[in-house]
């Protein structure tokens, strides 16, 4: 669970840094080879975009690790913690105005994370299938 929380925070920081970097890059003004090359040069030379992309890659590596150790039905929904952290960071760091309806959505995501975490806890307490424990060797 600790790896998941740290990974979600890393992903959120990466998204915030990427956003800042992308706002520094002037978009394509017309569809020409030279204009697309100019934008591509701007993107690959922008430290914020490169740093944000690196953090996203670290998140992806952590996700691969977590998926190899647990059920996808547990891990994948819990990655939505990143949505919660990113929304908080967008308001605090980027000074975005987050509407009440978006906060309501974030609360629903948080409720879902709680339910999924609880389901994993309950799963650990369920009795094993017949024949797994207490079976007598013949």
QUIJOKA-V331405 format. One record per residue. N is the residue number from 1. RES is the residue in three letters. PSI is psi as a letter, one per 30 degrees, with the letter a starting at -180 (NA if undefined). D_LAST is the distance of its C-alpha to the last C-alpha in Angstrom with 1 decimal. Layout:
n	res	psi	d_last
N	RES	PSI	D_LAST
N	RES	PSI	D_LAST
This chain:
n	res	psi	d_last
1	UNK	e	40.0
2	UNK	e	42.6
3	UNK	e	42.6
4	UNK	e	43.1
5	UNK	e	46.1
6	UNK	e	47.7
7	UNK	e	47.3
8	UNK	e	48.9
9	UNK	e	51.8
10	UNK	e	52.3
11	UNK	e	52.4
12	UNK	e	54.9
13	UNK	e	57.1
14	UNK	e	57.0
15	UNK	e	58.1
16	UNK	e	60.9
17	UNK	e	62.1
18	UNK	e	61.9
19	UNK	e	63.9
20	UNK	e	66.6
21	UNK	e	66.8
22	UNK	f	67.0
23	UNK	f	69.9
24	UNK	f	71.8
25	UNK	k	71.6
26	UNK	k	74.3
27	UNK	l	72.8
28	UNK	k	73.9
29	UNK	e	77.5
30	UNK	l	77.7
31	UNK	j	75.5
32	UNK	l	76.7
33	UNK	e	75.1
34	UNK	e	77.0
35	UNK	e	76.1
36	UNK	e	72.4
37	UNK	e	72.6
38	UNK	e	74.5
39	UNK	e	71.8
40	UNK	e	69.0
41	UNK	e	70.8
42	UNK	e	71.2
43	UNK	e	67.5
44	UNK	f	66.3
45	UNK	g	68.8
46	UNK	j	68.0
47	UNK	e	66.1
48	UNK	e	64.8
49	UNK	e	63.3
50	UNK	e	61.8
51	UNK	e	60.4
52	UNK	e	59.0
53	UNK	e	57.4
54	UNK	e	55.9
55	UNK	e	54.4
56	UNK	e	53.0
57	UNK	e	51.4
58	UNK	e	49.8
59	UNK	e	48.5
60	UNK	e	47.1
61	UNK	e	45.3
62	UNK	e	43.8
63	UNK	e	42.8
64	UNK	e	41.0
65	UNK	e	39.2
66	UNK	e	38.2
67	UNK	f	37.0
68	UNK	f	34.8
69	UNK	f	33.1
70	UNK	l	32.9
71	UNK	k	33.0
72	UNK	e	36.3
73	UNK	f	36.6
74	UNK	e	36.8
75	UNK	e	38.9
76	UNK	e	41.4
77	UNK	e	42.8
78	UNK	f	43.0
79	UNK	f	45.4
80	UNK	f	47.9
81	UNK	e	48.5
82	UNK	e	50.9
83	UNK	e	53.0
84	UNK	e	53.4
85	UNK	e	54.4
86	UNK	e	56.6
87	UNK	e	58.5
88	UNK	e	59.1
89	UNK	e	60.3
90	UNK	e	62.5
91	UNK	e	64.3
92	UNK	e	64.6
93	UNK	e	65.1
94	UNK	f	66.7
95	UNK	h	68.5
96	UNK	k	67.4
97	UNK	j	68.1
98	UNK	j	64.8
99	UNK	l	65.5
100	UNK	e	63.9
101	UNK	e	62.1
102	UNK	e	60.4
103	UNK	e	59.4
104	UNK	e	58.0
105	UNK	e	55.9
106	UNK	e	54.8
107	UNK	e	53.8
108	UNK	e	51.7
109	UNK	e	50.0
110	UNK	e	49.3
111	UNK	e	47.9
112	UNK	e	45.6
113	UNK	e	44.4
114	UNK	e	43.7
115	UNK	e	41.7
116	UNK	e	39.6
117	UNK	e	39.1
118	UNK	e	38.1
119	UNK	e	35.6
120	UNK	e	33.9
121	UNK	e	33.8
122	UNK	e	32.4
123	UNK	e	29.7
124	UNK	f	28.5
125	UNK	f	28.2
126	UNK	k	26.4
127	UNK	k	22.9
128	UNK	l	20.2
129	UNK	l	18.9
130	UNK	k	16.1
131	UNK	f	12.6
132	UNK	e	14.2
133	UNK	k	14.3
134	UNK	g	12.4
135	UNK	k	9.2
136	UNK	k	6.3
137	UNK	k	3.8
138	UNK	NA	0.0
